[in-house]
Amino acid sequence: MYKTILVTLDSTPCDRAIIEHIKQLAKLMQSKVILLHVADGWAARTFGRDAVGPEITEDTAYLNRVRLEFQSAGIPAEAQLAYGEPSNEIMKWIKEKGCDLVAMSTHGHGPLKDWILGSVADELRHRTNIPILMIRAAHQ
């Protein structure tokens, strides 16, 4: 059913909720997993793939650790770092990789904070026809 699952990560402890869920689902469905983090700091938005700095170094290391975690569990996984506006980049990767499920943790800010900050999950649900699995992260 789900051959390729795109898992969006924000490099915070909130990611654990979706990581643990997708490990089980991917094993069951024999899915390939694509881990995606969108670097959206000033350097990433300004310089794109040419961006350098602590954000890029830390995000790359984080993605590689999570990729190895999936691979150690016997799940084919690749890690991708994108640059820019999160919802646009996620849509690009959905199309490029032929994903049939997007999975993400949500923070559960509430409607007012989501309206002020914007919600990637809310924007994606209006822009794609593939299923989006959202799991609310436990509050830290």
Residue pairs with C-beta under 8 A, 6 or more apart in sequence:
1 29
1 100
2 25
2 26
2 29
2 31
2 100
2 101
3 29
3 31
3 32
3 98
3 100
4 31
4 32
4 33
4 34
4 97
4 98
4 99
4 100
4 101
5 22
5 25
5 26
5 29
5 31
5 32
5 33
5 34
5 99
5 100
5 101
5 102
5 103
6 34
6 36
6 90
6 93
6 94
6 97
6 99
6 101
6 102
6 103
7 18
7 19
7 22
7 33
7 34
7 35
7 36
7 103
7 104
8 36
8 37
8 38
8 86
8 90
8 102
8 103
8 104
8 120
9 15
9 18
9 19
9 35
9 36
9 37
9 62
9 63
9 66
10 37
10 105
11 37
11 58
11 59
11 62
13 137
13 140
14 105
14 107
14 137
14 140
15 66
15 105
15 137
16 105
16 137
17 105
17 135
17 136
17 137
17 138
18 103
18 104
18 105
18 133
18 135
18 137
19 66
19 69
21 103
21 133
21 135
22 33
22 103
23 69
23 70
23 73
23 75
25 31
25 103
26 32
26 33
26 70
26 75
27 73
27 74
27 75
31 75
31 101
32 75
32 76
32 77
32 78
33 70
33 75
33 76
33 77
33 78
34 77
34 78
34 79
34 80
34 93
34 97
34 99
35 63
35 66
35 67
35 70
35 77
35 78
35 79
35 80
36 79
36 80
36 81
36 82
36 89
36 90
36 93
37 59
37 62
37 63
37 80
37 81
37 82
38 44
38 81
38 82
38 83
38 84
38 85
38 86
38 89
38 90
39 51
39 55
39 56
39 59
39 81
39 82
39 83
40 83
40 84
40 85
40 86
41 53
41 55
43 51
43 52
43 53
43 55
43 56
44 51
44 55
44 56
44 83
44 84
45 83
45 84
45 85
47 83
48 83
48 84
49 83
51 83
56 81
59 81
60 81
63 79
63 80
63 81
64 79
66 77
66 79
67 77
67 78
67 79
70 76
70 77
71 77
80 93
82 89
82 90
82 92
82 93
83 89
86 120
87 120
87 123
87 124
87 127
90 102
90 120
90 124
91 124
91 127
91 128
93 99
94 102
94 128
94 130
99 130
100 130
100 131
101 130
101 131
101 132
101 133
102 124
102 128
102 130
102 131
102 132
102 133
103 132
103 133
103 134
103 135
104 120
104 121
104 132
104 133
104 134
104 135
105 134
105 135
105 136
105 137
106 121
106 134
106 135
106 136
106 137
107 136
107 137
108 136
108 137
108 139
109 117
109 119
114 122
121 132
121 134
124 132
125 132
